[in-house]
Amino acid sequence: MDVPLWFALLCVGVLGVKLIRPPWWLIGVLVLGGFLLADSVFAPAVDGFVK
């Protein structure tokens, strides 16, 4: 069964929000921080650490 990565991340995100109930501002900060980090000079270091 092939599941797209965006769909798997969406499911995990929805379950995390329903079960843990973090504040919406924290979700926004994490998402915005992820986008900014992906476009920074630290992106290759993070990519090497994740893989």
C-alpha positions, 0 to 999 in steps of 0.5 A: 500500500502506497501512502503519500508522505503528505497524507501520513504527516497530515494524519499524524498531525491531526491525531497529535492535535486531538490527543495532546491539545497544544495551543494553536500559536505553538503549532504555528510557531513550529510550522513557520520555524520548519519552513524558515529552517528549511530555507536557511544555511542550516538545512544541509546539517539538518538533512544530514542529521535526519538521514 
